[in-house]
């Protein structure tokens, strides 16, 4: 009985993996087709095709994350002990 359950579990996991791989492949093919259609349309209309570029600068991202929000200037601060 255990061997049948193990075999069934393996088949279910294999099927789930195949469905996931097929969905990733289908999404990749769809995006490639859309990108190709965009390039063809740009060539037909005479516009220059520009590559897809994601600009990411880690230095600027860290600066933005650690920058304090500027709601106003702090003029006077009084220190007090918290109990």
N, C-alpha and C positions, 0 to 999 in steps of 0.2 A: 504494500500500500504506500509506503514512504517513497519508493522509487517512482511510482506513478505520479505522486504529488510533486516530486522534484523535477521530473520530466515535464509535467504540465507547467510548473513555475518557470522553468527555463524557456519553454516555448512561448509563454506569455511575455517574458522579458525580451526575448528575441523579436517578437512581433512589435512590441512597443519601441524597441530600438530601430527597427526597420521603418516604422511609421515616422519616427522623429527624423531619421536620416532623409527619408523621402520628402518630408515637409521642408527641411532646410534646403534640399536640392531644388525643390519647386520654387521656393522663394528666391533663391539665387538666380534661377533661370528667368523668373518674372522680372527681377530688377535689371538683369542684363538686357532683356528684351525692351524694357522701358527706356533704358539708357541708350540703346541702339536706335530706337524710334526718335528719341530726342536729338541724337546726332544727325540722323537722316533729315529731320525737319529743319535743323539749323543749316544744313548744307543746301537744302532746297530753297530756303528763304534767303540765303546769302549771308547769314550772320556767322561770325566766327564761333567755333566751338571752343569752349573753355573746359579745362579738366576739373574734375571734382576734387577740391582740396579742403581738408579740414585743418584750419590753422589752430594750433594749440601751443601756447608758450607756458611751460610750467612756472617760470619765474613770474610772469604776469598773473597767473592764477593764484599763486601764493600771496602775491602782493594784494590782490583783490580780497582774498579770504581774511587776511590779517589786518586789513585797513579798518580803522575804527570809523563808525558812522559819524558824519559831521553834522550833528543836530545843532550844535552851537558851541561856543567856546566856554570852557570851564574857567571861571574867574576866581572863585574862592572855594577851598575844600577844608573842612574841619575834620580832623581825625578823631575817632572815638573807639574805645575798646568794646568789643562785643562779648557778652557774657553767655 
